[in-house]
Amino acid sequence: MEVGYYERGLALLSKCRMQIEGVGDIQPGSVDVGLIAELKQVSGWIQHLIKSEGDAFEVQVVDEDGNARVITAKSGKLLRQIIKSYAPMGNGYKTLYQFEPYIEMAFNQIAKSKLNQAYLTPRTAVHIEDAKAIAQQLNKCVDDIRQEARSKQFGSALNSYRRSSNKNYKELNKYVDALFERYSRLLVLRVDLSYSKDHSKTTQDQAKRDREHLLQNARSNNLFKDMVGYVWKLEHGPEKGFHYHVMFFFDGSKVREDVTRAALIGRYWKENITRGQGLYFNCNAVKHKYKSCGIGMIDHVDGEMREGLRRAVVYLTKTDLYMKLQTEGRSMGRMNIPSPKSLRGRPRAVSMIRVVP
């Protein structure tokens, strides 16, 4: 099943909601939310531009002295809007992120055409030959965008970009379903693990070591007793730097008090793993604010709560619809499913799936 517009919109909404409603230790990532929302809009403009036909810019003679203006058609207005959003493609972002192919391709064509926002600033009448040259350059940029978007190479790049997130989405849903096949109830925790403002420049390698340290210690720490699964996702924000979104799954027949346990995990990250350099956000503490709650205690027969959990999984896998963090290694991982011999709880049919460690 392909991820459709509903899931795409939901992913964006989830990202905005998680960041804006955050309270406590972690600072809201408003810059991240604004950028993602803008990129979503830009991608839509580019796709409308590709579907448009005819010249985007025309020349209109204004007097008998041979002066003229460049007139902007509907498709030309789209190009203007796209160019106004060109700033996020600075070298700093390009180093960290891979942008959605529509955005990457269009901005590359704009760069090749040597167009910028100042170039599109409304001008007074110029000589007709100059007006023709301007219109020709602008129309060529539009034509190049349309042509590349229809190429096989671009189609392959777009499919490849989307395939990875679709694959993660499907496999994580299978993973959660497999856990419910083994446990009648799951206590689901969502904790965001990050670094303080003074340490927001923590390297990706250090963040990786801290995450590995946390999960390795979980094997012998009573705080994680009866944990039956986890999923983590690495992200990066201009203000927060590298940070993790983590979902922990506990055997709901043995563990209660999700808010308290999530807070204890967060403090363990802050005080023990990062030695005071870390921050955490306990999503379970504010779960009442979410219209569709997919965290806390979830029974395997509770369709509404399981749908909420599915939406939470969408959030984890779809925040990179428009820009993907270029990581050294994996940007997402999960705990292996326990072998059938070690399973506890209600006996149920087991459907084994391939697990990405």
VMD Tcl script that draws the C-alpha trace (Angstrom):
set ca {
  {0.00 0.00 0.00}
  {1.41 3.34 -1.04}
  {1.31 6.18 1.43}
  {-1.27 8.63 0.14}
  {-2.10 12.29 0.63}
  {-3.88 11.53 3.92}
  {-0.77 10.02 5.46}
  {1.43 12.76 4.00}
  {-0.73 15.49 5.45}
  {-0.99 13.62 8.72}
  {2.78 13.32 8.95}
  {3.19 17.06 8.55}
  {0.41 17.78 11.04}
  {1.94 15.37 13.54}
  {5.33 17.02 13.24}
  {3.86 20.48 13.77}
  {1.74 19.32 16.69}
  {4.56 17.52 18.47}
  {6.84 20.52 18.19}
  {4.38 23.30 18.96}
  {2.73 21.65 21.97}
  {6.03 20.70 23.56}
  {6.46 21.96 27.08}
  {9.04 21.41 29.74}
  {12.73 20.90 29.14}
  {12.76 20.86 25.37}
  {12.38 24.02 23.31}
  {9.76 24.10 20.52}
  {11.27 23.65 17.06}
  {9.30 26.37 15.30}
  {12.00 26.87 12.69}
  {11.77 23.21 11.70}
  {7.99 23.32 11.45}
  {8.01 26.45 9.31}
  {10.59 25.04 6.93}
  {8.80 21.72 6.47}
  {5.50 23.50 5.84}
  {7.15 25.79 3.29}
  {8.80 22.89 1.47}
  {5.46 21.10 1.26}
  {3.95 24.18 -0.36}
  {6.91 24.66 -2.71}
  {6.67 21.04 -3.87}
  {3.02 21.65 -4.77}
  {3.88 24.79 -6.73}
  {6.56 22.94 -8.68}
  {4.19 20.12 -9.58}
  {1.58 22.63 -10.78}
  {4.27 24.39 -12.82}
  {5.25 21.10 -14.45}
  {1.64 20.42 -15.46}
  {1.18 23.91 -16.92}
  {1.51 24.63 -20.63}
  {2.61 27.51 -22.80}
  {4.83 30.48 -22.06}
  {5.02 31.56 -18.45}
  {6.20 35.05 -19.41}
  {5.30 37.29 -22.34}
  {6.42 40.65 -23.70}
  {4.02 43.58 -23.89}
  {4.92 46.71 -25.87}
  {4.03 49.85 -23.90}
  {4.85 52.74 -26.24}
  {5.93 53.68 -29.74}
  {9.55 54.16 -28.64}
  {10.16 50.41 -28.54}
  {9.80 49.96 -24.80}
  {8.13 46.90 -23.31}
  {7.37 45.05 -20.10}
  {7.58 41.38 -19.16}
  {4.09 40.13 -18.34}
  {3.70 37.21 -15.95}
  {1.19 34.46 -16.79}
  {-0.30 32.14 -14.16}
  {2.55 29.65 -14.49}
  {5.04 32.50 -14.25}
  {3.57 33.47 -10.89}
  {4.31 29.95 -9.71}
  {7.95 30.36 -10.70}
  {8.10 33.65 -8.81}
  {6.78 31.95 -5.68}
  {9.28 29.11 -6.02}
  {12.21 31.49 -6.41}
  {11.12 33.40 -3.30}
  {11.54 30.13 -1.40}
  {15.02 29.45 -2.74}
  {16.80 30.38 0.55}
  {16.53 26.96 2.31}
  {18.75 25.41 -0.37}
  {21.84 27.11 1.03}
  {25.03 25.11 1.41}
  {24.38 24.51 5.11}
  {21.14 22.68 4.38}
  {22.52 20.84 1.35}
  {25.27 19.39 3.51}
  {22.78 17.95 6.01}
  {19.73 17.15 3.92}
  {18.62 15.48 0.74}
  {15.61 17.36 -0.57}
  {12.59 15.85 -2.28}
  {13.42 15.37 -6.01}
  {10.86 17.96 -7.18}
  {12.43 20.60 -4.95}
  {16.01 19.57 -5.65}
  {15.48 19.52 -9.42}
  {13.63 22.84 -9.65}
  {16.11 24.71 -7.48}
  {19.02 23.26 -9.44}
  {17.43 24.50 -12.68}
  {16.88 27.94 -11.14}
  {20.54 28.02 -10.13}
  {21.64 27.01 -13.65}
  {19.48 29.78 -15.09}
  {21.11 32.26 -12.68}
  {17.74 33.48 -11.51}
  {17.08 34.94 -8.08}
  {14.38 36.92 -6.34}
  {15.90 40.26 -7.33}
  {15.77 39.20 -10.98}
  {11.99 38.90 -10.78}
  {11.41 42.23 -9.05}
  {8.85 44.20 -11.07}
  {10.63 46.56 -13.42}
  {9.71 49.66 -15.32}
  {9.53 49.41 -19.06}
  {12.79 48.48 -20.81}
  {13.82 48.28 -24.44}
  {11.86 45.59 -26.23}
  {14.99 43.54 -27.00}
  {15.92 43.50 -23.32}
  {12.37 42.50 -22.39}
  {12.50 39.66 -24.91}
  {15.81 38.44 -23.48}
  {14.42 38.44 -19.94}
  {11.24 36.60 -20.97}
  {13.26 34.08 -22.97}
  {15.53 33.30 -20.02}
  {12.58 32.87 -17.66}
  {10.63 30.71 -20.10}
  {13.68 28.54 -20.73}
  {13.95 27.87 -17.01}
  {10.30 26.81 -16.89}
  {10.71 24.60 -19.96}
  {13.83 22.97 -18.50}
  {11.95 22.18 -15.29}
  {9.07 20.65 -17.25}
  {11.38 18.65 -19.46}
  {13.51 17.22 -16.65}
  {10.43 16.31 -14.63}
  {9.27 14.12 -17.52}
  {12.60 12.33 -17.90}
  {13.09 8.69 -16.92}
  {16.01 9.64 -14.72}
  {13.90 12.01 -12.66}
  {11.09 9.46 -12.39}
  {13.54 6.90 -11.05}
  {14.94 9.37 -8.52}
  {11.44 10.28 -7.32}
  {10.39 6.64 -6.95}
  {13.58 5.79 -5.09}
  {13.15 8.72 -2.71}
  {9.60 7.76 -1.85}
  {10.21 4.03 -1.78}
  {12.43 4.11 1.30}
  {9.93 5.97 3.46}
  {7.06 3.82 2.19}
  {9.10 0.73 3.04}
  {9.83 1.97 6.55}
  {6.17 2.79 7.07}
  {5.01 -0.68 6.01}
  {7.64 -2.53 8.00}
  {7.07 -0.57 11.21}
  {3.34 -1.20 10.99}
  {4.07 -4.91 10.58}
  {6.42 -4.70 13.54}
  {3.75 -3.17 15.78}
  {1.16 -5.70 14.58}
  {3.61 -8.51 15.35}
  {4.02 -7.20 18.90}
  {0.25 -7.25 19.37}
  {0.23 -10.84 18.13}
  {2.37 -11.67 21.15}
  {1.02 -9.34 23.84}
  {-2.61 -8.61 24.64}
  {-1.71 -5.12 25.84}
  {1.19 -2.79 25.13}
  {2.27 0.20 27.17}
  {3.56 2.63 24.55}
  {5.90 5.47 25.52}
  {7.02 8.30 23.27}
  {10.10 10.19 24.46}
  {12.09 12.75 22.47}
  {15.77 12.78 23.38}
  {17.91 15.78 22.52}
  {20.67 18.07 23.79}
  {20.63 21.38 25.63}
  {21.13 24.62 23.76}
  {24.76 24.80 24.90}
  {25.35 21.36 23.39}
  {23.11 21.58 20.31}
  {26.22 21.26 18.13}
  {26.77 17.70 19.35}
  {28.06 15.66 16.41}
  {26.11 12.92 14.72}
  {28.75 10.41 15.81}
  {28.36 11.41 19.47}
  {24.57 11.25 19.22}
  {24.91 7.75 17.78}
  {27.18 6.65 20.63}
  {24.74 8.05 23.19}
  {21.82 6.22 21.60}
  {23.77 2.95 21.47}
  {24.81 3.44 25.10}
  {21.18 3.94 26.15}
  {19.88 0.87 24.34}
  {22.78 -1.31 25.44}
  {22.23 -0.36 29.08}
  {18.53 -1.14 28.66}
  {19.41 -4.83 28.55}
  {20.40 -4.89 32.21}
  {18.69 -1.82 33.72}
  {15.51 -2.56 35.69}
  {14.01 0.64 34.31}
  {13.60 -1.21 31.02}
  {12.42 -4.50 32.52}
  {9.57 -5.99 30.48}
  {10.39 -3.76 27.49}
  {9.42 -5.81 24.44}
  {10.28 -3.40 21.63}
  {11.41 0.04 20.57}
  {11.67 2.23 17.48}
  {14.00 5.21 17.12}
  {14.36 7.92 14.49}
  {17.27 10.35 14.20}
  {16.48 13.91 13.12}
  {18.22 17.26 13.00}
  {16.93 20.79 13.51}
  {18.66 24.13 12.95}
  {18.11 25.02 16.61}
  {18.05 21.66 18.39}
  {20.76 19.91 16.40}
  {20.68 16.10 16.33}
  {17.91 14.49 18.36}
  {15.95 11.25 18.57}
  {12.27 10.43 18.54}
  {11.85 7.12 20.35}
  {8.88 4.84 20.98}
  {9.27 2.23 23.72}
  {6.92 -0.76 23.95}
  {6.40 -2.55 27.29}
  {4.36 -5.63 28.17}
  {1.12 -4.00 29.31}
  {0.20 -6.93 31.55}
  {3.24 -6.19 33.73}
  {3.90 -2.46 33.44}
  {1.73 0.56 34.27}
  {2.17 4.31 34.80}
  {3.38 5.36 31.36}
  {3.91 9.03 32.30}
  {6.17 8.16 35.22}
  {8.18 5.59 33.30}
  {8.66 7.90 30.31}
  {9.92 10.62 32.67}
  {12.35 8.20 34.29}
  {13.72 7.21 30.89}
  {14.08 10.86 29.96}
  {15.95 11.65 33.16}
  {18.17 8.62 32.66}
  {19.11 9.99 29.23}
  {19.72 13.47 30.62}
  {21.63 12.59 33.79}
  {23.33 9.26 33.08}
  {23.78 8.90 29.33}
  {24.62 12.51 28.40}
  {25.90 13.52 31.87}
  {23.74 16.58 32.12}
  {24.08 17.69 28.49}
  {20.81 16.18 27.32}
  {17.15 17.18 27.34}
  {14.01 15.14 26.96}
  {10.35 15.65 26.20}
  {7.79 13.29 27.74}
  {5.01 13.06 25.14}
  {2.96 10.79 27.41}
  {2.66 13.63 29.92}
  {0.65 15.68 27.41}
  {-1.12 12.87 25.55}
  {-4.49 14.38 26.50}
  {-3.73 17.25 24.11}
  {-3.62 15.00 21.08}
  {-6.87 14.50 19.20}
  {-5.80 11.01 18.19}
  {-3.79 9.42 21.00}
  {-1.62 6.44 20.09}
  {0.47 6.24 23.25}
  {-0.16 4.93 26.74}
  {-1.89 1.62 27.48}
  {-3.28 0.04 24.32}
  {-5.31 -3.17 24.21}
  {-5.01 -5.31 21.10}
  {-8.79 -5.10 20.50}
  {-8.99 -1.30 20.88}
  {-9.30 -0.21 17.26}
  {-9.32 3.53 18.00}
  {-6.13 3.44 20.06}
  {-4.38 1.20 17.55}
  {-5.31 3.63 14.79}
  {-3.77 6.39 16.88}
  {-0.63 4.30 17.24}
  {-0.56 3.81 13.48}
  {-0.65 7.58 13.07}
  {2.23 7.93 15.50}
  {4.19 5.48 13.34}
  {3.33 7.62 10.31}
  {4.91 10.55 12.09}
  {8.14 8.66 12.74}
  {8.50 7.50 9.15}
  {7.17 10.50 7.23}
  {8.88 13.56 8.60}
  {11.33 13.20 5.73}
  {8.77 13.53 2.93}
  {10.33 16.80 1.79}
  {13.84 16.70 3.26}
  {15.81 13.70 4.48}
  {18.66 13.88 6.90}
  {21.81 12.55 5.24}
  {23.17 10.31 7.95}
  {26.38 8.41 8.45}
  {24.68 5.05 8.73}
  {21.06 4.43 9.65}
  {18.60 7.15 10.58}
  {16.03 4.70 11.94}
  {16.13 1.42 13.83}
  {14.08 -0.94 15.95}
  {14.40 -3.79 18.39}
  {14.28 -7.34 17.08}
  {11.16 -9.38 17.67}
  {11.78 -11.97 20.42}
  {12.13 -15.55 19.23}
  {9.01 -17.72 19.64}
  {10.63 -19.81 22.39}
  {11.09 -16.78 24.63}
  {7.61 -15.37 24.10}
  {5.31 -14.84 27.05}
  {1.68 -13.89 27.23}
  {-1.29 -15.09 25.25}
  {-0.57 -17.76 22.60}
  {-1.35 -16.41 19.16}
  {-0.48 -17.12 15.57}
  {2.92 -15.72 14.71}
  {3.68 -14.09 11.39}
  {7.42 -13.59 11.21}
  {8.73 -10.60 9.30}
  {12.15 -9.50 8.25}
  {13.55 -7.18 10.88}
  {15.85 -4.28 10.18}
  {18.09 -3.93 13.24}
}
mol new
graphics top color blue
foreach p $ca { graphics top sphere $p radius 0.5 }
foreach p [lrange $ca 0 end-1] q [lrange $ca 1 end] { graphics top cylinder $p $q radius 0.2 }
display resetview
